[in-house]
Amino acid sequence: MTDSCCATTIDIAALQAQQRRVLMIVLAINLATFAMMLAAAIYSGSSSLLSGGLDNLGDALTYLLSLAVIGASGHAKARVALFKGALILGAAIAVAIQIGWRLLHPGVPIFEAIGIAALLNLVANAACLRLLLPYRKGDVNMASAWECSRNDVFEGIAVLAAAAGVGLFSAGWPDLLVASALLLMFLRSAWRVFRMAWCSYANGDR
């Protein structure tokens, strides 16, 4: 009986250590891609790149929060997941403001800069998604982290499409169109995370 309890304790400790290691890696990747995307967005004048950069910053904060509550109670994880949903919603609001500003100040972004930054970001996001894949059906803490990473991959593909559209049409509307689609994706994701966190909290997970 004692051996069984010790084995269970060791298994849980090993799982938590593995989760911390994965979250630290994806946190570092997202901080680096945020800096790269922000610089590229400023240089190119792209709303979709700025949307992606803000998403990466929100994800970095999400992974940092996830690190903080590994091993905590189910209620604590649910409360942090609610905050993660708020971060995603905040990113959506920032994107909406940026889109509004671009509509009032139209221009044609530099599609080459968008494409290069988007490709690098997509590769980084795909690596993060692969690292988090085993935890997609885990507790609310890791599942919400995976949800954020999955959004990043969709975002990377969408921004690449924006670069192609800007280059093909020599116009800014494809960039705004993709930014608007990302806005809807952020809103949907925020709702999913809020619902997941609330269900976990309401079920009394400890």
Sine and cosine of phi, psi and omega as CSV:
sin_phi,cos_phi,sin_psi,cos_psi,sin_omega,cos_omega
0.00,0.00,-0.70,0.71,0.02,-1.00
-0.90,0.43,-0.67,0.74,0.03,-1.00
-0.87,0.50,-0.64,0.77,0.00,-1.00
-0.90,0.43,-0.68,0.73,0.01,-1.00
-0.91,0.43,-0.66,0.75,0.02,-1.00
-0.90,0.44,-0.66,0.75,0.00,-1.00
-0.90,0.44,-0.65,0.76,0.02,-1.00
-0.90,0.44,-0.67,0.74,0.02,-1.00
-0.89,0.46,-0.67,0.74,0.01,-1.00
-0.91,0.42,-0.65,0.76,0.01,-1.00
-0.89,0.46,-0.69,0.72,-0.01,-1.00
-0.91,0.42,-0.68,0.74,0.02,-1.00
-0.89,0.46,-0.65,0.76,0.01,-1.00
-0.91,0.40,-0.64,0.76,0.02,-1.00
-0.90,0.44,-0.69,0.72,0.00,-1.00
-0.91,0.42,-0.62,0.78,0.04,-1.00
-0.90,0.43,-0.63,0.78,0.03,-1.00
-0.92,0.40,-0.66,0.75,0.03,-1.00
-0.88,0.47,-0.68,0.73,0.02,-1.00
-0.88,0.48,-0.68,0.73,-0.02,-1.00
-0.89,0.46,-0.71,0.70,-0.01,-1.00
-0.90,0.44,-0.70,0.72,-0.02,-1.00
-0.91,0.42,-0.58,0.81,0.03,-1.00
-0.91,0.41,-0.61,0.79,0.02,-1.00
-0.92,0.39,-0.75,0.66,-0.04,-1.00
-0.94,0.34,-0.48,0.88,0.10,-1.00
-0.89,0.45,-0.74,0.68,0.01,-1.00
-0.88,0.47,-0.66,0.75,0.00,-1.00
-0.89,0.46,-0.68,0.73,-0.05,-1.00
-0.94,0.33,-0.55,0.83,0.08,-1.00
-0.91,0.42,-0.66,0.75,0.01,-1.00
-0.92,0.40,-0.69,0.72,-0.01,-1.00
-0.94,0.34,-0.52,0.85,0.08,-1.00
-0.87,0.48,-0.73,0.68,0.00,-1.00
-0.88,0.48,-0.67,0.74,-0.01,-1.00
-0.92,0.40,-0.71,0.71,-0.04,-1.00
-0.93,0.38,-0.62,0.78,0.01,-1.00
-0.90,0.44,-0.71,0.71,0.02,-1.00
-0.88,0.47,-0.68,0.73,0.00,-1.00
-0.92,0.39,-0.60,0.80,0.01,-1.00
-0.91,0.41,-0.68,0.74,0.02,-1.00
-0.90,0.43,-0.67,0.74,-0.02,-1.00
-0.93,0.38,-0.68,0.73,-0.12,-0.99
-1.00,0.01,-0.34,0.94,-0.09,-1.00
0.96,0.28,0.53,0.85,-0.09,-1.00
-0.99,-0.16,0.79,-0.61,0.08,-1.00
-0.96,0.29,-0.59,0.81,-0.02,-1.00
-0.93,0.37,-0.60,0.80,0.06,-1.00
-0.92,0.40,-0.66,0.76,0.04,-1.00
-0.89,0.46,-0.63,0.77,0.05,-1.00
-0.86,0.50,-0.71,0.70,0.02,-1.00
-0.90,0.44,-0.65,0.76,0.02,-1.00
-0.89,0.45,-0.69,0.72,0.04,-1.00
-0.90,0.44,-0.59,0.81,0.03,-1.00
-0.90,0.44,-0.67,0.74,0.01,-1.00
-0.91,0.42,-0.61,0.79,0.05,-1.00
-0.91,0.42,-0.70,0.71,0.05,-1.00
-0.87,0.50,-0.63,0.78,0.02,-1.00
-0.92,0.40,-0.64,0.77,0.03,-1.00
-0.86,0.50,-0.68,0.73,0.05,-1.00
-0.91,0.42,-0.60,0.80,0.03,-1.00
-0.89,0.46,-0.71,0.70,0.00,-1.00
-0.92,0.40,-0.57,0.82,0.05,-1.00
-0.90,0.44,-0.68,0.73,0.06,-1.00
-0.90,0.43,-0.63,0.78,0.01,-1.00
-0.89,0.46,-0.63,0.78,0.05,-1.00
-0.88,0.48,-0.62,0.79,-0.09,-1.00
-0.93,0.37,-0.45,0.89,-0.11,-0.99
-0.93,-0.37,0.20,0.98,0.12,-0.99
-0.89,0.46,0.79,-0.61,-0.03,-1.00
1.00,0.04,-0.07,1.00,0.02,-1.00
-0.99,0.16,0.06,-1.00,-0.01,-1.00
-0.94,0.33,0.29,-0.96,0.03,-1.00
-0.88,0.48,-0.61,0.79,0.02,-1.00
-0.91,0.42,-0.65,0.76,0.02,-1.00
-0.90,0.44,-0.67,0.74,0.02,-1.00
-0.90,0.43,-0.62,0.78,0.01,-1.00
-0.91,0.42,-0.66,0.75,0.02,-1.00
-0.90,0.43,-0.64,0.77,0.04,-1.00
-0.92,0.39,-0.62,0.79,0.04,-1.00
-0.89,0.46,-0.60,0.80,0.08,-1.00
-0.87,0.49,-0.64,0.77,0.04,-1.00
-0.92,0.39,-0.61,0.79,0.07,-1.00
-0.87,0.50,-0.68,0.73,0.05,-1.00
-0.87,0.50,-0.63,0.78,0.03,-1.00
-0.91,0.42,-0.59,0.80,0.04,-1.00
-0.90,0.44,-0.68,0.73,0.03,-1.00
-0.89,0.45,-0.66,0.75,0.02,-1.00
-0.90,0.43,-0.61,0.79,0.05,-1.00
-0.89,0.46,-0.64,0.77,0.06,-1.00
-0.88,0.47,-0.63,0.78,0.02,-1.00
-0.89,0.46,-0.66,0.75,0.01,-1.00
-0.91,0.43,-0.66,0.75,0.03,-1.00
-0.89,0.46,-0.65,0.76,0.03,-1.00
-0.90,0.44,-0.67,0.74,0.01,-1.00
-0.88,0.48,-0.65,0.76,0.04,-1.00
-0.90,0.44,-0.68,0.73,0.01,-1.00
-0.89,0.45,-0.66,0.75,0.02,-1.00
-0.89,0.47,-0.70,0.71,0.03,-1.00
-0.86,0.51,-0.66,0.75,0.00,-1.00
-0.90,0.43,-0.68,0.74,0.00,-1.00
-0.92,0.40,-0.54,0.84,0.05,-1.00
-0.91,0.41,-0.55,0.83,0.02,-1.00
-0.99,0.15,-0.38,0.93,-0.01,-1.00
-0.77,-0.64,0.95,0.31,-0.07,-1.00
-0.91,0.42,0.48,-0.88,0.04,-1.00
-0.17,-0.99,0.16,-0.99,0.00,-1.00
-0.95,-0.31,0.91,-0.40,0.01,-1.00
-0.92,0.39,0.25,-0.97,0.04,-1.00
-1.00,0.09,0.96,-0.26,-0.17,-0.99
-0.93,0.36,-0.49,0.87,0.01,-1.00
-0.89,0.45,-0.68,0.73,0.01,-1.00
-0.91,0.41,-0.63,0.78,0.04,-1.00
-0.87,0.48,-0.73,0.69,-0.06,-1.00
-0.90,0.44,-0.71,0.71,-0.02,-1.00
-0.91,0.42,-0.73,0.68,-0.01,-1.00
-0.90,0.44,-0.66,0.75,-0.02,-1.00
-0.91,0.42,-0.63,0.78,0.00,-1.00
-0.91,0.41,-0.71,0.70,0.03,-1.00
-0.88,0.47,-0.65,0.76,0.00,-1.00
-0.91,0.41,-0.64,0.77,0.00,-1.00
-0.90,0.45,-0.68,0.74,0.02,-1.00
-0.88,0.47,-0.70,0.71,0.01,-1.00
-0.90,0.43,-0.67,0.74,-0.01,-1.00
-0.92,0.39,-0.60,0.80,0.04,-1.00
-0.90,0.43,-0.60,0.80,0.05,-1.00
-0.91,0.42,-0.66,0.75,0.03,-1.00
-0.90,0.44,-0.68,0.73,-0.01,-1.00
-0.89,0.46,-0.64,0.77,0.02,-1.00
-0.90,0.44,-0.63,0.78,0.00,-1.00
-0.92,0.39,-0.58,0.81,-0.06,-1.00
-1.00,-0.01,-0.13,0.99,-0.08,-1.00
-0.81,0.59,-0.69,0.72,-0.02,-1.00
-0.89,0.45,-0.25,0.97,-0.10,-1.00
-0.96,-0.29,0.15,0.99,-0.12,-0.99
-0.91,0.42,-0.40,0.92,0.02,-1.00
-0.92,-0.40,0.38,0.93,0.00,-1.00
-1.00,0.09,-0.48,-0.87,-0.01,-1.00
-0.94,0.35,0.14,-0.99,-0.11,-0.99
-0.88,0.48,-0.48,0.88,-0.02,-1.00
-0.91,0.43,-0.81,0.58,-0.04,-1.00
-0.97,0.24,-0.55,0.84,0.01,-1.00
-0.90,0.44,-0.63,0.78,0.02,-1.00
-0.94,0.33,-0.53,0.85,0.08,-1.00
-0.91,0.42,-0.66,0.75,0.03,-1.00
-0.91,0.42,-0.61,0.79,0.04,-1.00
-0.86,0.52,-0.69,0.73,0.02,-1.00
-0.89,0.46,-0.67,0.74,-0.03,-1.00
-0.92,0.40,-0.62,0.78,0.03,-1.00
-0.89,0.45,-0.65,0.76,0.07,-1.00
-0.85,0.53,-0.62,0.78,-0.03,-1.00
-0.88,0.48,-0.63,0.78,0.00,-1.00
-0.91,0.41,-0.71,0.70,0.06,-1.00
-0.86,0.50,-0.66,0.76,0.01,-1.00
-0.88,0.47,-0.67,0.74,0.00,-1.00
-0.88,0.48,-0.68,0.73,0.03,-1.00
-0.90,0.43,-0.67,0.74,-0.02,-1.00
-0.90,0.44,-0.65,0.76,-0.01,-1.00
-0.94,0.35,-0.56,0.83,0.12,-0.99
-0.88,0.48,-0.66,0.75,0.05,-1.00
-0.89,0.45,-0.59,0.80,0.04,-1.00
-0.89,0.45,-0.68,0.73,0.03,-1.00
-0.87,0.49,-0.68,0.73,0.01,-1.00
-0.90,0.43,-0.66,0.75,-0.01,-1.00
-0.91,0.40,-0.67,0.74,0.03,-1.00
-0.89,0.45,-0.68,0.74,0.02,-1.00
-0.92,0.39,-0.61,0.79,-0.05,-1.00
-0.95,0.31,-0.68,0.74,-0.10,-0.99
-0.98,-0.18,-0.13,0.99,-0.05,-1.00
0.78,0.63,0.72,0.69,-0.04,-1.00
-0.58,-0.81,0.32,-0.95,-0.02,-1.00
-1.00,0.00,-0.20,0.98,-0.10,-1.00
-0.90,0.43,-0.54,0.84,0.06,-1.00
-0.88,0.47,-0.58,0.82,0.03,-1.00
-0.90,0.43,-0.69,0.72,0.03,-1.00
-0.93,0.38,-0.58,0.81,0.02,-1.00
-0.89,0.45,-0.71,0.71,0.02,-1.00
-0.92,0.40,-0.65,0.76,0.04,-1.00
-0.87,0.50,-0.61,0.79,0.03,-1.00
-0.92,0.39,-0.63,0.77,0.04,-1.00
-0.91,0.42,-0.63,0.77,0.05,-1.00
-0.91,0.42,-0.58,0.81,0.06,-1.00
-0.86,0.52,-0.72,0.69,0.02,-1.00
-0.90,0.44,-0.62,0.79,0.01,-1.00
-0.91,0.42,-0.66,0.75,0.02,-1.00
-0.88,0.47,-0.68,0.73,0.00,-1.00
-0.89,0.46,-0.67,0.74,0.02,-1.00
-0.90,0.44,-0.68,0.73,-0.01,-1.00
-0.91,0.41,-0.65,0.76,0.04,-1.00
-0.86,0.51,-0.68,0.73,0.03,-1.00
-0.88,0.47,-0.67,0.74,0.00,-1.00
-0.89,0.45,-0.70,0.72,-0.01,-1.00
-0.92,0.39,-0.68,0.74,0.06,-1.00
-0.85,0.53,-0.70,0.71,-0.04,-1.00
-0.92,0.40,-0.68,0.73,0.02,-1.00
-0.88,0.47,-0.69,0.72,-0.02,-1.00
-0.92,0.40,-0.67,0.74,-0.03,-1.00
-0.91,0.41,-0.66,0.75,0.03,-1.00
-0.89,0.46,-0.67,0.74,0.02,-1.00
-0.89,0.45,-0.67,0.74,-0.02,-1.00
-0.94,0.35,-0.68,0.73,-0.05,-1.00
-0.93,0.38,-0.50,0.86,0.00,-1.00
-0.97,0.23,-0.11,0.99,0.07,-1.00
0.97,0.26,0.47,0.88,0.04,-1.00
-0.87,0.49,0.76,-0.65,-0.01,-1.00
-0.92,-0.39,0.00,0.00,0.00,0.00
